[in-house]
Amino acid sequence: MSNTDIETMITTLGKQAKAAAKVLACATTEQKNQALTIAANALRENMDALLNANALDVLSVKKAGKADSFVDRLELNPERVEGMAVALEDIAKLADPVGRVLAEFDRPNGLKITRVATPIGVIGMIYESRPNVGADAGALCLKSGNTVILRGGSESLNSTRIIVECMATGLRAAGLPANCIQLVDTDDRSAVAALLRCADYVDLVIPRGGRGLVELVRNEAQVPTLLHLDGNNHIYVDKDADVAKALSIIKNAKLRRTGVCGATESLVLDQAIAKEFLPQLVETLVGCEIRGDVAAQACDPRINVATDADWDTEYLDAILSVKIVSSLDEALDFIEEHSSKHTDAIITENAEVAETFMRSVDSAVVMHNASTQFADGGEFGMGAEIGIATGKVHARGPVGLEQLTIFKYRVAGQGQTRP
């Protein structure tokens, strides 16, 4: 497609989304819930078609030599499709965030002022290989009264087409415009730049992917953005940690699913327990390459050399870097320098140390004695998430229904005029 064709496509999608947003803003909770429930059933009914489309996507990336972790993020199976459907049903069960009264107060002149939650409007969602993101984003935007333009990764285009068709089935059945959820149906990368320039129709762009995608959005967007940075997540094991608990948590945080943004990538370990702990860690993390500094290597010869680049790498693979520190302060300094501000955790039985860590680490999610893989909207009771926001404006952490609303002030008077 030519650049002109791309610009025309995005503009058309934007106009359609803007028109649909006016209808969706007035939709009832019952309509939105009906659309989600029917879309969930459509995913189940079209499972064979979705899995066949996904198989084409997976075959393509395997031929391209993509890493196993990348394939895992892309690949669907009956259990994952069912999970997508259940997520839609869970979102339908959540309270409608639109119309919530956030504050109300009466002025001495008789004016009654109410701050009320409202939809943001039109959202552009740019994401990479995980096709379930399209379903989650579509459902969250629908329930929060926003229309959405999905630009998924080219690797998942066949899968995403089927998902969007299922969402459209639910929308039409509920009497809502199918254009509430639209797909940028091209693998041409210039479509991303065009969407980032669509300021006349798009109110917010949310990128969900690696650092390259997020930096592209940050540098080129002409519309407001809600950034989801990579997950270079740390676990600090304090000298007062329960060793068995720590080993169990780290195994889950690293290896449960290596390709998700909540996976732990770096271990920071107190030197007081390093000699005892690291050999047990190597035995626990079977199939995981461990790269460490000089002090870590001295504790176990099976640990490979870590370079400076390792401290800033989101592996999304079975690789873990290990840094030995002499104190909590050194751990905090290391995490401050290298964390992507997504999720960081401490393992300790010392409540005072844990509290200092939780207060000091400036990340969207901080955890005590828990796997970083709990950094997920579904696990937080949000039904699903559209991403993990790592900035400090509007929303931070898992972005669910409430975070996809803004507010307006409604002022009621009885004829007052300002002197």
C-alpha positions as CSV (number, residue, x, y, z in Angstrom):
1,M,0.0,0.0,0.0
2,S,1.2,3.5,-0.7
3,N,1.6,6.1,2.1
4,T,-1.5,7.9,0.8
5,D,-3.5,4.7,1.0
6,I,-2.3,4.1,4.5
7,E,-3.2,7.6,5.6
8,T,-6.7,7.2,4.0
9,M,-7.2,3.9,5.8
10,I,-6.3,5.3,9.2
11,T,-8.4,8.5,8.7
12,T,-11.4,6.4,7.7
13,L,-11.0,4.2,10.8
14,G,-10.6,7.3,12.9
15,K,-13.8,8.9,11.6
16,Q,-15.7,5.6,12.1
17,A,-14.4,5.2,15.6
18,K,-15.3,8.8,16.5
19,A,-18.9,8.3,15.2
20,A,-19.2,5.0,17.1
21,A,-17.9,6.6,20.3
22,K,-20.9,9.0,20.4
23,V,-23.2,6.0,20.3
24,L,-21.2,4.0,22.8
25,A,-21.0,6.9,25.3
26,C,-24.8,6.6,25.7
27,A,-25.0,2.8,25.7
28,T,-26.5,1.1,28.8
29,T,-24.5,-1.2,31.0
30,E,-26.8,-4.0,29.9
31,Q,-25.9,-3.5,26.2
32,K,-22.2,-3.5,26.9
33,N,-22.5,-6.6,29.0
34,Q,-24.6,-8.4,26.4
35,A,-22.0,-7.5,23.7
36,L,-19.2,-9.0,25.9
37,T,-21.1,-12.2,26.7
38,I,-22.1,-12.9,23.1
39,A,-18.5,-12.1,22.0
40,A,-17.2,-14.6,24.5
41,N,-19.5,-17.3,23.1
42,A,-18.5,-16.3,19.6
43,L,-14.9,-17.0,20.5
44,R,-15.9,-20.5,21.7
45,E,-18.0,-21.2,18.6
46,N,-15.3,-20.0,16.3
47,M,-12.5,-21.8,18.1
48,D,-11.5,-24.0,15.2
49,A,-11.3,-21.1,12.8
50,L,-9.3,-19.1,15.3
51,L,-6.9,-21.9,16.0
52,N,-6.4,-22.5,12.3
53,A,-5.7,-18.8,11.7
54,N,-3.3,-18.9,14.6
55,A,-1.5,-21.9,13.3
56,L,-0.7,-19.9,10.1
57,D,0.7,-17.1,12.3
58,V,2.8,-19.5,14.3
59,L,4.1,-21.3,11.2
60,S,5.2,-18.0,9.8
61,V,7.2,-16.9,12.9
62,K,8.8,-20.4,13.2
63,K,10.0,-20.2,9.6
64,A,11.4,-16.8,10.4
65,G,13.5,-18.3,13.3
66,K,11.8,-16.5,16.1
67,A,12.7,-17.5,19.7
68,D,10.6,-20.1,21.5
69,S,9.5,-17.4,24.0
70,F,8.2,-15.3,21.1
71,V,6.3,-18.3,19.7
72,D,4.8,-18.9,23.2
73,R,3.4,-15.4,23.3
74,L,1.8,-15.8,19.9
75,E,0.5,-19.4,20.1
76,L,-3.1,-20.2,21.0
77,N,-4.6,-23.5,22.2
78,P,-8.1,-24.4,23.4
79,E,-7.2,-23.5,27.0
80,R,-6.0,-20.0,26.0
81,V,-9.0,-19.3,23.8
82,E,-11.2,-20.4,26.7
83,G,-9.2,-18.0,28.9
84,M,-9.9,-15.2,26.5
85,A,-13.6,-15.9,26.6
86,V,-13.7,-16.1,30.4
87,A,-11.9,-12.8,30.6
88,L,-14.6,-11.2,28.5
89,E,-17.3,-12.7,30.8
90,D,-15.3,-11.5,33.9
91,I,-15.2,-8.0,32.5
92,A,-19.0,-8.1,31.9
93,K,-19.5,-9.0,35.6
94,L,-17.5,-5.9,36.8
95,A,-19.1,-2.7,37.7
96,D,-19.6,-0.2,34.9
97,P,-16.9,2.5,35.5
98,V,-18.8,5.1,33.4
99,G,-21.0,7.5,35.4
100,R,-19.3,6.9,38.7
101,V,-19.6,9.9,41.0
102,L,-16.1,10.7,42.0
103,A,-16.8,13.7,44.1
104,E,-19.7,16.1,44.8
105,F,-20.0,19.3,46.6
106,D,-22.3,22.3,47.1
107,R,-21.1,25.9,46.7
108,P,-22.4,28.7,48.9
109,N,-24.1,30.2,45.8
110,G,-26.3,27.2,45.4
111,L,-24.4,25.5,42.6
112,K,-24.2,21.7,42.9
113,I,-20.9,20.4,41.3
114,T,-20.4,16.7,40.6
115,R,-17.2,15.1,39.2
116,V,-18.3,12.1,37.1
117,A,-16.3,9.4,35.3
118,T,-16.6,9.5,31.6
119,P,-15.0,7.6,28.6
120,I,-11.8,8.9,27.2
121,G,-13.1,8.6,23.6
122,V,-11.2,6.9,20.8
123,I,-8.2,4.8,21.8
124,G,-5.4,3.5,19.5
125,M,-4.0,0.3,20.8
126,I,-0.6,-0.7,19.3
127,Y,0.7,-4.1,20.5
128,E,3.0,-6.9,19.3
129,S,2.6,-10.6,19.0
130,R,0.1,-11.7,21.7
131,P,-3.4,-12.0,20.1
132,N,-5.3,-12.2,23.4
133,V,-4.3,-8.5,23.9
134,G,-6.8,-7.6,21.1
135,A,-9.6,-9.4,22.9
136,D,-8.7,-7.9,26.3
137,A,-8.2,-4.4,24.9
138,G,-11.5,-4.5,22.9
139,A,-13.4,-5.7,25.9
140,L,-12.0,-3.2,28.4
141,C,-12.5,-0.3,26.0
142,L,-16.1,-1.4,25.3
143,K,-17.0,-1.7,29.0
144,S,-15.4,1.7,29.7
145,G,-17.3,3.3,26.9
146,N,-14.3,3.8,24.6
147,T,-14.0,2.8,20.9
148,V,-10.7,1.3,20.0
149,I,-8.6,0.9,16.8
150,L,-6.4,-2.2,17.2
151,R,-3.0,-2.4,15.5
152,G,-1.6,-5.7,16.5
153,G,1.7,-7.2,15.5
154,S,1.9,-8.4,11.9
155,E,2.8,-11.8,13.2
156,S,-0.7,-12.2,14.8
157,L,-2.8,-10.6,12.0
158,N,-4.6,-13.8,11.0
159,S,-5.6,-14.5,14.6
160,T,-6.6,-10.9,15.3
161,R,-9.0,-10.8,12.3
162,I,-11.0,-13.7,13.8
163,I,-11.0,-12.2,17.3
164,V,-12.3,-8.8,16.0
165,E,-15.0,-10.6,14.0
166,C,-16.1,-12.3,17.2
167,M,-16.2,-9.0,19.0
168,A,-18.2,-7.5,16.2
169,T,-20.7,-10.3,16.5
170,G,-21.3,-9.3,20.1
171,L,-21.6,-5.6,19.3
172,R,-24.2,-6.1,16.6
173,A,-26.3,-8.4,18.8
174,A,-26.4,-5.7,21.5
175,G,-27.4,-3.0,19.0
176,L,-24.1,-1.3,19.1
177,P,-21.9,-0.3,16.1
178,A,-19.4,-2.9,15.0
179,N,-17.0,0.0,14.5
180,C,-16.6,0.3,18.2
181,I,-13.7,-2.2,17.8
182,Q,-11.8,-1.9,14.5
183,L,-8.6,-3.5,13.2
184,V,-5.8,-1.9,11.2
185,D,-5.9,-4.7,8.7
186,T,-2.4,-4.4,7.2
187,D,1.1,-5.5,8.1
188,D,2.5,-2.3,6.6
189,R,4.5,-0.7,9.5
190,S,3.8,2.8,8.2
191,A,0.3,2.3,9.6
192,V,1.7,2.7,13.1
193,A,3.1,6.1,12.3
194,A,-0.1,7.1,10.6
195,L,-2.1,6.1,13.7
196,L,0.3,8.1,15.9
197,R,-0.5,11.2,13.7
198,C,-4.3,10.8,13.7
199,A,-4.8,13.6,16.2
200,D,-8.1,14.7,14.8
201,Y,-9.8,11.4,15.7
202,V,-7.7,9.5,18.2
203,D,-7.7,10.7,21.9
204,L,-5.1,8.3,23.3
205,V,-2.6,5.8,22.1
206,I,-1.5,2.9,24.3
207,P,1.6,0.9,23.1
208,R,2.1,-2.5,24.6
209,G,5.3,-4.2,23.5
210,G,9.1,-4.0,23.7
211,R,11.3,-1.0,24.2
212,G,11.6,-0.4,20.5
213,L,7.9,0.0,20.0
214,V,7.5,2.2,23.1
215,E,10.3,4.5,22.1
216,L,8.9,4.8,18.6
217,V,5.5,5.9,20.1
218,R,7.2,8.3,22.5
219,N,9.2,9.9,19.7
220,E,6.6,10.1,17.0
221,A,3.2,10.4,18.6
222,Q,1.2,13.5,18.0
223,V,-1.6,12.3,20.3
224,P,-1.4,11.7,24.0
225,T,0.1,8.3,25.0
226,L,-0.1,6.0,28.0
227,L,3.2,4.1,27.9
228,H,3.8,0.5,28.8
229,L,7.5,0.0,29.1
230,D,9.4,-3.3,29.1
231,G,9.5,-5.4,32.2
232,N,13.1,-5.5,33.4
233,N,11.9,-6.7,36.8
234,H,14.0,-7.4,39.9
235,I,13.7,-9.6,42.9
236,Y,15.9,-8.6,45.9
237,V,16.6,-11.5,48.3
238,D,17.4,-10.0,51.7
239,K,19.7,-11.8,54.2
240,D,16.6,-12.4,56.4
241,A,14.7,-14.2,53.6
242,D,13.2,-17.7,54.1
243,V,15.4,-19.6,51.6
244,A,12.8,-22.2,50.6
245,K,10.2,-19.5,50.1
246,A,12.6,-17.5,48.0
247,L,13.6,-20.4,45.8
248,S,9.9,-21.2,45.1
249,I,9.0,-17.6,44.3
250,I,12.0,-17.1,42.0
251,K,11.3,-20.3,40.1
252,N,7.7,-19.1,39.4
253,A,8.7,-15.5,38.7
254,K,11.3,-16.5,36.2
255,L,10.0,-19.7,34.6
256,R,6.2,-19.9,34.8
257,R,6.1,-18.0,31.5
258,T,9.3,-16.4,30.4
259,G,7.7,-14.4,27.6
260,V,5.4,-12.2,29.7
261,C,6.3,-8.7,30.9
262,G,5.8,-9.7,34.6
263,A,8.7,-12.2,34.5
264,T,11.7,-11.6,36.7
265,E,14.8,-10.8,34.7
266,S,17.3,-9.9,37.4
267,L,18.1,-11.2,40.9
268,V,19.7,-9.0,43.5
269,L,21.1,-11.0,46.4
270,D,22.5,-10.1,49.8
271,Q,26.1,-11.3,50.1
272,A,25.5,-12.7,53.6
273,I,23.5,-15.6,52.1
274,A,25.0,-15.9,48.6
275,K,27.2,-18.9,49.2
276,E,24.4,-20.9,50.6
277,F,21.7,-19.6,48.3
278,L,23.2,-19.7,44.8
279,P,24.0,-23.4,44.4
280,Q,20.4,-24.1,45.5
281,L,19.1,-21.6,43.0
282,V,21.1,-23.2,40.1
283,E,19.6,-26.6,41.1
284,T,16.1,-25.1,41.3
285,L,16.1,-23.2,37.9
286,V,16.6,-26.3,35.7
287,G,17.0,-25.2,32.1
288,C,17.6,-21.6,32.9
289,E,21.0,-19.9,32.1
290,I,22.2,-17.8,35.1
291,R,24.6,-14.9,34.4
292,G,26.3,-13.3,37.4
293,D,28.9,-10.8,38.5
294,V,32.3,-11.9,39.8
295,A,30.9,-12.5,43.4
296,A,28.1,-14.7,42.1
297,Q,30.4,-16.7,39.9
298,A,32.6,-17.4,42.9
299,C,29.7,-19.0,44.6
300,D,28.9,-21.5,41.9
301,P,31.0,-22.4,38.7
302,R,27.8,-23.1,36.8
303,I,27.0,-19.4,36.7
304,N,28.1,-17.6,33.5
305,V,29.7,-14.2,33.2
306,A,27.3,-11.2,33.1
307,T,28.2,-8.2,31.1
308,D,27.0,-4.6,31.8
309,A,24.3,-5.1,29.1
310,D,22.7,-7.9,31.1
311,W,21.6,-5.5,33.9
312,D,19.4,-3.6,31.4
313,T,18.1,-6.5,29.4
314,E,14.5,-7.8,29.3
315,Y,15.3,-11.4,28.2
316,L,11.8,-12.8,27.8
317,D,13.6,-16.1,27.9
318,A,15.1,-18.6,30.4
319,I,18.0,-16.4,31.4
320,L,18.5,-14.7,34.8
321,S,21.1,-12.2,35.8
322,V,22.4,-12.1,39.4
323,K,24.0,-9.2,41.2
324,I,25.5,-9.6,44.7
325,V,25.1,-6.6,47.0
326,S,26.3,-5.8,50.5
327,S,23.3,-4.0,51.9
328,L,19.7,-2.9,51.3
329,D,20.9,0.5,50.3
330,E,23.1,-1.0,47.6
331,A,20.2,-3.1,46.4
332,L,18.0,0.0,46.2
333,D,20.6,1.9,44.2
334,F,21.1,-1.0,41.8
335,I,17.4,-1.4,41.2
336,E,16.9,2.4,40.8
337,E,19.6,2.4,38.1
338,H,18.5,-0.6,36.1
339,S,14.7,-1.2,36.7
340,S,12.3,-0.3,34.0
341,K,9.8,0.8,36.8
342,H,7.4,-2.0,35.9
343,T,7.5,-4.5,38.9
344,D,10.1,-5.1,41.5
345,A,9.9,-7.4,44.6
346,I,11.7,-8.2,47.9
347,I,11.8,-11.5,49.7
348,T,12.4,-11.1,53.4
349,E,11.0,-12.0,56.8
350,N,12.1,-8.7,58.2
351,A,9.1,-6.4,58.2
352,E,11.1,-3.2,58.6
353,V,13.3,-4.0,55.7
354,A,10.3,-4.9,53.6
355,E,8.6,-1.6,54.4
356,T,11.7,0.4,53.5
357,F,11.9,-1.4,50.2
358,M,8.2,-0.9,49.4
359,R,8.5,2.8,50.1
360,S,11.8,3.4,48.3
361,V,11.4,1.5,45.1
362,D,9.8,3.8,42.5
363,S,8.1,1.3,40.3
364,A,4.4,0.9,39.2
365,V,4.2,-2.4,41.2
366,V,6.2,-3.4,44.3
367,M,5.8,-6.7,46.0
368,H,6.8,-8.5,49.2
369,N,7.2,-12.2,49.3
370,A,5.3,-12.8,46.0
371,S,6.1,-13.7,42.4
372,T,6.4,-10.7,40.0
373,Q,4.2,-12.7,37.6
374,F,1.2,-11.5,39.7
375,A,1.6,-8.1,38.1
376,D,-1.4,-8.6,35.9
377,G,-4.8,-7.0,35.7
378,G,-6.7,-10.3,36.0
379,E,-4.7,-11.2,39.1
380,F,-5.5,-7.7,40.5
381,G,-9.2,-8.3,40.1
382,M,-9.6,-6.1,37.1
383,G,-10.9,-8.9,34.8
384,A,-8.1,-8.1,32.4
385,E,-5.7,-5.3,31.6
386,I,-4.8,-3.3,28.6
387,G,-1.2,-3.0,29.7
388,I,1.0,-2.0,32.7
389,A,1.6,1.7,32.7
390,T,5.0,2.7,33.9
391,G,4.6,6.5,33.7
392,K,3.2,8.8,36.4
393,V,0.5,10.6,34.5
394,H,-3.2,9.6,34.5
395,A,-2.6,5.8,35.3
396,R,0.1,3.6,36.7
397,G,0.4,-0.2,37.0
398,P,-2.3,-2.5,35.5
399,V,-4.7,-0.4,33.3
400,G,-8.2,-1.7,33.7
401,L,-11.6,-0.3,33.5
402,E,-11.3,2.6,35.9
403,Q,-8.0,3.7,34.3
404,L,-9.7,3.9,30.9
405,T,-12.0,6.7,32.1
406,I,-11.4,10.4,32.6
407,F,-14.0,12.7,34.2
408,K,-16.0,15.7,33.6
409,Y,-17.6,18.3,36.0
410,R,-21.4,18.5,35.9
411,V,-22.6,21.8,37.4
412,A,-26.3,22.2,38.2
413,G,-27.8,25.6,39.0
414,Q,-31.1,27.4,39.4
415,G,-30.4,30.5,37.3
416,Q,-27.2,31.7,39.1
417,T,-25.1,34.4,37.4
418,R,-21.6,35.3,38.4
419,P,-21.1,38.8,39.8
